[in-house]
């Protein structure tokens, strides 16, 4: 669908931003919009989702199209067009359209009563919204609910498989955890939000992509750059906003079942109810289980850990119809994992010294309450309050071999060491509370809008990393200080954001926030986003901003626990701070008679300070320290993407990405391990008439990437000539076929069609307690080809 010009993003239901709602459309010139309600004739029942648009005379046929939709209570607000119009068309699926006469002046309140019409047996989708929004000031890409059905999408990690902007990687060859990269930086530098509120932060980072089930998700917004100050100060490379199913809009019932040839199955059940015109609720349930021991590469280790997860989330929403909107949500999760060698069984502490094994157990509770009020006479003015709380508790244990000096050595011979089988544990608990008060209004008219508010963050961290290792010079107090890490953050803050939108082609969003951190003092975060429509279908964007985050050095590098490397964490770690500068050019055009989009973007992230994970300098150790004075750490990302429809029903996306990510290690600027400099992407999706058959084919090509093997030798004397070892280039091919019926969809697919595998994903697998064991240098598939099948059953 071509972008609609003459419309600027909505500013009327702004309480929805605080409440996690998506606003409708408005116009910068609007002073006295037309308001009203749409009901069913004879019953008075509100009709949500009715489409309203201005009807112009023939001489004004080229006037910008201005539309809106009615909300859950049937209410609507529609800006008046710049050109005169006196008729309003009202349409709703299953009802006869109606045309209303509108007074030329004043602020009328209209009532439309639609009569039921002939029901449609099937609806054919002839146009789709472009993935790259033409309206948002920030560079935003949307993964729609339709896109999420192009692959299995059992959880959030798998939701990016048909997307070129976000890379998903396997953390290590033992835990099976997934991580994302955005603009070449690890997922910890991108703010993950759920319904526009920060979520799955801190200690949840290692496994967080598995905590959101794919069928729960309505859509995903990928925002490159630092974004808005309203969402906090932690976004450095961008924001990934996951919108969950809304109680009043989602299917009454959605059942999804999935199984693959590894023996893993997923089951999801979504159910919603509209209790009355004001109250609605949705219950989201998920479970997955893998109990089959699989070792396809014959290295003696499980290719994927045995795992079981139970996950539930419940939303309740209240729409008063008079400006008040409230929402409450509660969630609970329990997950267990067990990995390692095939013969490992978790029978107690001694089991970890007999065979290599890992175990993880997570218990997580979340809750939130959101309330907003929109002034009925001033739909651009609102006040919202958001309260959230999280309790995240986990335990984990890893087999671990460490070396000690042999006490029975010959004094005439060099010292030598012996390896002692043992285990190390990493346990933690995070309790988080957040509160945000947000007010929005306009200055004169809606061409000038401001948002301002107050926030408060409470974070309580309690971590313990125990490796059974004691140094001769250490006292018990020293050991306790080294192994036990606690941190309590109290961060009150204030923010303000101003948005200017003219009625033609310019949007400016300037924001500033100031936060008083109890541990690190005042932190000031400025951000700026510009959007300029050069031509009707040409959009330029520029963004600049600063991000700030307190690192969690162990959780951020949890994959390294599956190795013989020792953690050495420097004292007095400082917060990570970085500037992000960049922009994009988006061109919408017509190719072969169908809409097409070309996007080119470039972003540069420069760190003022970073907690650097150094595995180059001393390969047997991971050193975590602040960026040295005079050192640099940066990430450069260049991406070009083309989306077009060469034939009716055939959607094609192709992209190329170049990444230059470097950090100073031991006074040498080296590429970051496991980040490919080049990546190419191709996705083709075909849908037959009425979407009865859908086929999708995806190719991902990865260029060489540097690795930091535990056996690598770093020649300090020739540091400038040191060049890390690199991996081979390879490609992954995925395919899926879907057959849709009235309420049922059957799908089957293949991942990694060519059965490509990393030759040795676990270094030193034959001696897992030895000094060269390392399962953290994973750059390719571990288990090879995967086939799967599933079904979706829904009642709308």
N, C-alpha and C positions, 0 to 999 in steps of 0.2 A: 504494500500500500504506500503510495507516495506521501511524503510529509505534507501536512496541511499548514499552509501559511496563514498569517493573520490571527493565529491563536497563540497565546502565551500560556505557560503552565499555570494551573489553578492557584489561587491564593485564597479562595473562599474556605473551605473546610480545613484550615490550617491546624486546628486542634488535632486533626488526624495525624499530623507529623509527630506530635507528642504521644498520640494514642496508637501510633503504628498503622494509621489508615492511609489510603491513597487518595489524594484529592482529585476532583474533577477538573474542568477547564474553565478559565476565565480570561478576561481581556484587560489589558493595561488601561484602556481608556474608560472602562466601565465606571459610572458614577451611580446610576440608578438601575440595577439589573431587574429583570422580570423574574418573579418568584411565583411558586405555586405548588400544586400537588396533582398526582395522577392516580385515579382509582378505577375500580371495575364498576361499570354501570349497574345500578340496581342493588349492589351489595355494599358499596363504599369501601371495599377491601383495597388497601394500598397496592400499587403495582410497582415494585422495584425494577430497575433496569430498563424502564421505558426511555426511548430515544426522542429528544426534542431538538428541532433545528428550525432556523429561520427560513421562510419561503420568500424568495426574491422575485421581482418582475423580470421579464425577458431581457430588458436592457441592462439589468444588473446581474446577469447570469454568471459573470466572472468574479463576482464579489466573493471574498473569503468565506468559507463555510464555517459556521459557528454552531457547535452542538454541545449537548450535555446529556446526562442520564439521571433518572430519578434514583434516590437513595433507597435504603431498606424500608423507609416509612412512606415511600412514594413522593417525597418532596424533591424539588429541584430549584436551582438558581441558574439563570441563563443571562449572560451579558448581552446588552444591546449592541447591534453592529454599528460600525461607523456610517454605513449607508442606511437610508431609511428603509424600514421593513415593518409591516403591520400584520403579518400573518405568521402563525407558528404551527408547524406540523408535529404531531405527536404520534409515535408508533411504538408498538409492543408486540413481541412474538405471540401469536395466537389470538390477537385482537385486531379489530378494524381500526385503521388509521383515522385520525381526526385532524381538522385544521381549526385553529382558534384565531379570532380577531383580537389584536392587542392594541390598546390605546397608545397614541403616539407620544404621550408625555406622562410624567409621574412614575410611580413605582407600583404597578398593578400586581395583584395577587390573583392568579388564574387557577381554575379548577377544571381538569379534563377528566371526563368519565368515558372510558373506552368500553365498547361492547365486544363480547367474544366473537371471534371470526372463525373461519375454517382452519382446523388444526393442520399443521404440516407433518407429513409422514417422515420426511427426511430434510435436512438442511445441508446445502452444499456450500462449503467455504471457498469463495472465489478469490479472496485477497487476504493477505496476512500483514500484520504490522511489521515494519523493519526491525531487525534485532538491535540496531543502533538508533537510539532515540534522537529525533531532530529537535526536541523541545527542551531537554534538560540542560542546564548550564554546565554541569560536569560531564565529562566523557563517560557515557553510560552504555553498557551493553546488557540486554535482557535475554536470559534463557527462559523461554516460556514453558508452560506445562506441556505443550505439544513437543517441544524439544526434549523434555525429560523422558518421553516415551521412546526416543530413538535408540536408547540403550537400556540395559537392565535397571540402572539407577536404583539399586537397593539402598544406597545411602548417599550422603552428600558428596563423598569422594568420587563416586561414579557419575555424578551429575555433570561433570565437566568434560566427559570423554568426547563429546561432539563440539567442543569449544576450543578456539585457538588461543585465547588470552591467558588462560590459567593452566599451568602444568600440574599434574598430579604425579607424585613419585612415591615409591615404596621406601620407607625409612630404613628398614633393615631386613635381613633374610630370616629372622626368627620370630619377631612379634607380629608381622603382617600389617603394621600401622601404615597409614597413608598420610602424606603431607602435600600441601599445595605451594606453588610458587607464583607470585604475581610481580611483574616487572623485574624478574630475575632474583627476587628476594624471597626468603622463606616466609611461610604463611604467618609466622608470628608478627611480621611487619605489616600485614594487612588486617584491618579491623573487620572481624566477623560479627555481623549483627543479625539478629532474628527479629523480624517485624520492626526494623530500624532501631533496635536497641542492642547495645553491646552484650555479647553472650559468648560462652565457651572460651573464656580467656584463661590466662595463667596456667595453672597446673593441668587443665583439661586439654592443653594444646597437643600432646603426643597422639591422642586417639580421637580428637573432637570431630573429625570428618565422618566417623562412624556413629556419632550420637544423634544424627538427624536422618530419619528414614526418607528415602526418595518419594514415596507416595504421600508423605505429609506436605510436600513442598508445592506451592502454587506457582511461584516463579523465583528466579534468582537475578539480582541486579549486580553487575560487576562495574564498579566505579574506579577508574584509574586516577591516581593523584591523591592528594590528602583530603579532598572532599570538604564537608561542612564542619564548622566548629561545634555545631549543636550536638553531634554524636560523640564528642570527647576529643582527647588530644593524642590518642594512641595510633591513629592511622598514619602510616609513613608511605607505603607503596600504594595504598588504595583501600577500598572498602568492598566487602562482599556481603550484600544484604539478602537474606533468605526470608521470603514471605511464605508463611505457613497458611494452610487452608483456613478460610474465614468461615465462622459458624453460619452466617446468613447467606453465603454464596456457594458453598461447596455442595457436592453430591450428598444425598441422604445416606447413601451407602457406597463404599468402595472397598472391594476385597481384592487383594493382590497376593499371589503365591508364586514363588520362584524357586528353582532348583538347578544345580549345575552338576557336572560330571566329577567334581571333587567330593561330592556328598554334602555340600552345603545347601541349606534351604532358608528362605525368608518368607515370613507371612505378615501381611499388614491388613488392618481393618480400620477404616475410617467411617464414622457414623455421625450424622448431624441431625438436629431437630430444630425447627422454628416453633417455639412453644406458643408464641403469639406475635403480634405485630411489633413488640418491643424486645422480647427475649429470644435468644437463640444460643445453641451450644454445639460444640463438636468434640468428639472423643477420638483421639489418634492412638492406635495401638500397633506395636511392632515387636516381633521376635525373630531371631535368626540363630542358627545352630550349625556347627561343623564338628562332627564327632568321628570323622574318618581320618585315619593316619595316612597321609599321602607323601611319598618321596619319589617324584618322577625323575629327578636328576641323579638319584642313587648316591648322594653324598652322606647318607646316614641321618640326615636332619629332616624334620617335617617341612614341607614347602610352605604350608600355612599352619598357624597354630590352631589347636582345638579351641573353640570359642562358643560361648552362649551369651545372648543378650536378651533382656526383657526391658521394654521401653514404653512409657505411656505419657500422654499429654492431653490435658482437658482445658478447653476454652469456654468461657461464658461471656456473652456480649449483651449489653443493654443499650437500646436506641430509643430515647424518649420521644423523638420527633419534634422536640422543642429546644434543641440545641445541646442537650446533654448526651454524652456517649461514655459508657463505662465498659471495661473489659477486665476479666480476671482469668488467670491461667495457672495451672499447677502441673508439674512434671516430675517423673521419677524414673530412674534408670539403674539397672544392675547388670554388670558385665563381668565375665571371667574369661581368662585366656590361659592356655598352656602350650608352650612351644619347646623346641630343642630337639634332642636326638630321639630316634624312633622308640628306643627302649626306655625313655625317661618316664617315670611315674611319680607323681607328687605324693609320696608316702611319709614325708617328714624332712627334717633338715639334712639327714644323711643322704637322701636321694640326690641332692644337688652336688655331692662329691663323687657319686658313683657313675653318673651319666650327666651330660650337659643338659640343663633344663632351665626354663623360664616360666614364671607364673605372674599373672596380674589379676587384680580384682578391684572393681570400681563401683562405688555407690554414689549416686548423684541425685540431689533434690533441687528443684527450681520452683519459683513462684513469682508472680508479678500482679500488679493492679494498676490500671490506667484509667484516668478519668479526664474528660475534656468538656469544655463548654464553648459553644459558638454563639455569638450574639445574633439573634434572629434578624434584627434590622441592620446589622453590619456583618455580613457573611465572611468578610476578610479578617475579622477580629476574633481571637479565640484565646483561651487559657487552658493549659493542660498540666496534669500532675502524673508522674510515673514513678512507681516504686517497684524495685526488683530485689530478689534475694536468691542466693545460691549456696549450697553446701556440697562441696566436692571432696570425696574421701577415697583414697586408693592405697593399695599395697602392691609391691612387686618384688620379685626375687630372681636373681640370676646366678647361675653357676659361674665361678670365677677362679682362675688359677693365678696365684701371685708368687713372686720369687723371694726367697730368703737366702742369706749368706750361709753356705755350708759350713758348719762348725768343726768339721773333722778334716780340714784341708791341710795339705803339706805346705808349711810356710815358705818353702823354696819355689812353689808353684803359684801362678796367678790366682787371684780370688775367683771363685766360681759359685754359682747359685743353683738352687734346686727349686722346683715348682711344687707348690702345695695346693692340691684341690681344695676349694672352699666355695663360698657363695657371698654375694653382696646383695643388700636389699636397698630399695628406694621406696620410701613411704611418704605420703604427704596428705595434707588436708588444707583446703582453701574455703574460707567463708567470706562471702562478698555481699555487700548491700549497696544499692545505688538509688539515688533519688534525683529527679529532674523536675523543675518547675519552669514552664515555657509559656511566654506570652507573645502573641503576634498581632500586629495591626498595620495600618497604612498611614502614610503621611500625606494628607490631602486627598489623594486618589491612589488606586492600586498600581500605578506606575512606580510608586515608592513604598516599599513594604519593609518592615523591620521585624526581626525576632530577637528577643532577649530573654535571659533566664538565669537561674541559679542551679547548681548541681552539687552533689556530695557523693564521694566514693569512699567506701570502707572495704579494705582488703586485709584479711588476716591469713598469713601463710605460715605453715608449720611443716618443714621437710626434714627428713633424715636419710642420709646416704651412708650406709655402713658396709665396709669392705673387709672387715676382720683384720685390718692392717694397723699395726702400731709401730711408731718410730721410737728409737732408743731415747731420744731427747724429749719425748712428749710426756707430759703429765696427764692424768685422767681428765683434768679440766681442758687441756689442749685438745684431747681426742674428742671430747664433747663439743667443743667449739667448732672443730673441723667437720664433724659429722652432722651436727644439728644446726639447721638454718631456720630462723624465724624472722618474720617481717610483718609489721602492722602499718598499713598506710591509711591515713586520714587526709582526704583531699577535698576541701571545699573549693568551689570555683564559680565564676560568673562569665557569661558570654553574651555577645551581641553580634547580629548579622544583618546587613542591609542589602536589599535587592532592588536594583533598578531595571525596569523593563519598558522599553518604548513599544509602540504598537507595530513596529516594522521589523527590526532586525538586530537589536542589541539587548543583551542581558548581562548585568554585572552583579556579582555576589561577592561582597567583602565581609569577612568575619574576623573577630578577635576574641580570644578567651584568655583569662588569667586564672591560674590554679595555685593554691597555696598548699604545697606538699609538706607534710610534717617531717619528712626525712631529707628532702632535697630543696626546700624553699620554694620561692615563687617561680612559676613556669609560665611563660607567655607564648601563645600559639596564634600567629597570624595566618590567614588563608585568603586566597583570591581566586575566583573563577570568572572567566569571560567567555561569552558566546556571541559570535557575530555572523549573521547570515549575509555573506557577500553577494550571493545571487539567490534566486528562488529556491534552488536545490543544492546550494553549496554552503556548508556550515564550517566555520573555523572556531576552535576553542583553544584557550590558553589557561593554564593553572599554575599556581605557585603556592607553597605553604610549608609549614614546619610541623614535624611530628615529634612526639616525646613518649617514651615508654620505659618502664622499669623491667629489666630482663629477669627471667627465671633461668639461670644458667644450666641447671640440671635438666629441667623439663624441656627447655628449648633444644637440648642435645641428648634426649633420652635414648635415641637410637644407638649412641656410642656405648651404652651400657651392655649391649650385646657384642662385646669385644674384650680383648685383654688390656685395653688402654686404661690407664689410671686417670681419674679426674683430679686436676690441680686447679683450684679456684683461687684467684688472687683476692686478697682482702680489699675492702673499700671500693667495690664495684660501683661505678657511677651510672646514672640513667643514660639510655641511648637517645641521641638527638640527631635529627637529619632534616635537610631541606630537600623538597621534591619540586622540580621544575619540569614543565612539559606542555604538550599540546597535541591537537589532532586536527585533521582536515577530513570532512565527510562529504562525499559527492553522491547524491541520489540522481539516477538517470534511468532511461529506458533502453533495454537491450533485447533485441529479437521480440519486441512487442510486450515485454514484461518488465516489472520494476527490478532495479538492480542498485547495489550500493557498493561504493569503494571507500575504504577508510585507511588513512595513514596516520600513525601516531608515534611520537617520540617522547620519552621521559628520562630524566636524569635525577638520580637520588645520590646526594652527597652527605656522608655522615660527619657530624661534628664529634660525636663519640659513639662507639659501638663496643659491645662486649664480644670480643673476637675469640672464636673457637679455633685454636691453632693445632692442627694435626700434622703440619708440615715439619716444624722445627725439631721436635722430638717425637718420632712416630709412635713410640710406645706410650705416649702421654697425650691427653687432650688438655691444653692449657687455656683457661678462660680468664681473660684480662681485658682491661680497658684498652682502647686504641691508643697506641704510643704517641707521645707528643711529636708532631711533625709527620706522622704517618697518615695514610689515606685509606678510605674505604668508600667505594662508589659502585653504582649499578646503572648501566645505560641500556635502554630497551627501545628497539625500533621494530615496529610491526606494520605490515601491509596486508590488508584483507579485502577480498572481492567476493560479493554475494550476488548471485544472479539466478534466473530461471530460463535456461536455454529452450526448454520445452514445457508445455503446460503440465503441471504436476511434478516437474523435476526441479528440485532446489539444489544448488551447488554452492559450496563455500570453500574458498581456497585462501591460504594465508602463509606468509613467511615471517619469521621472527629472528632478529639478531640480538644477542645479549652479550654485553661486556661487563662482567662482574668481577671486581678485583679488590683485594685487601692487602695491606702490608703485614707480612709475617716475617719476624726476625729481620727487620729492615729491608725486606725485599717485597716488591709489589707483585703478587702472584694471583692467578685466577682462582676464584672460589671453587672448592671441590664439588664435583657432581652437577655442575651447571653447564649445560651444552651451549656453545656459542651460536649454533644455528639450529633452527627447527622449522619444518614445513608441515603443513596440515591440509587435508582435503576431505571434505564431507559431501556426499551425494545422497539426497533423500527423494524418493519417488512415492507419490500417493495417487492411487487410481480414483476414478469417479466415486464420489460419496465416501472417500477414505476407506473403502472396504479392504483394500490391500495397501500396505505401506512397506517399503523396503529402504534400508539405510546402509551405507557403506562408508567407512572412515579409514583414512590412512594417516598415520602420524610418523614422520621421519625425524630422527634425532641425529644431530652431528656429533662430533667428538666432544667428550667432556673430560676434564682433568680429574684424577683420583689421587688420594693421599693414602697409599697402602701402609699398613703397619710395618711392613718389611722394607719400606723405601729408605734410602740413604740421602740425607740432606747434607751436601758438601758446603759447609759454612764458608770456607775459604774462597770458594768459587761461587758465591751466592748469586752474583749477577748472571751467571751462566746456567743456573739451575732451572730446569724445565720439568714440570710434573709429567708423570705418565698420563696418557690419554686412552680413552676407550674406543672401540670400533664404532663406526656409524651403523645404524640399523633402522628398520621400519616396522611398525605394527599395523596390522590390518584387522579391522573389526567389521562384522556384518550382522544385520538383524532383519527378520521378516515378521510382519504383523498382519493378522487377519482379524478384521473387526466385524462384529455382528451388532444387533440392536443394543444390547447391554453387555455383551461379552467381547473381550479381545484376547486372542491367543497369540503369543509371540515366542520366537526361538532365535537364537543367535550364536555367533562364534566370536570369541575374542582371541587375538593373536593367531590369525588364520594360518600363518606360515610356521607356527610352532617354534619361533625364535626364543632362545634362552641365553642368559648370561652364563658363560662357561663355568666359572667358579664363583658363585655368589658369596660363598663362605670361605674365607681364606683360613688355612690351617684347620679345616674341618676334621682331619684325621687325628688331631691332637687339640681338642677344645680347651684343655686346661693349660696349654702351652703359651709362650709369650707372643706367638704370631697369630693367635686366633682373632678373627675379625669378621663379623657378619654385618658391619655397618656400611661397607663400601658397595652398596647395591646400586647399579645403574641400568639394569635391564630386567626383563621378566625372569622369574624364578621357576615357575611351574609349567610354562609353555602354553599350549593351546587349551582353551577353555570353551566348552559348549554348555548352553543353558536353555531352559524353556520356562514359560510361565503363563499366567492368565490374569486378566483384570476383569472384574465384574462390578458394574456400577448401576445404581438406581439414582437418577437425577432428582 
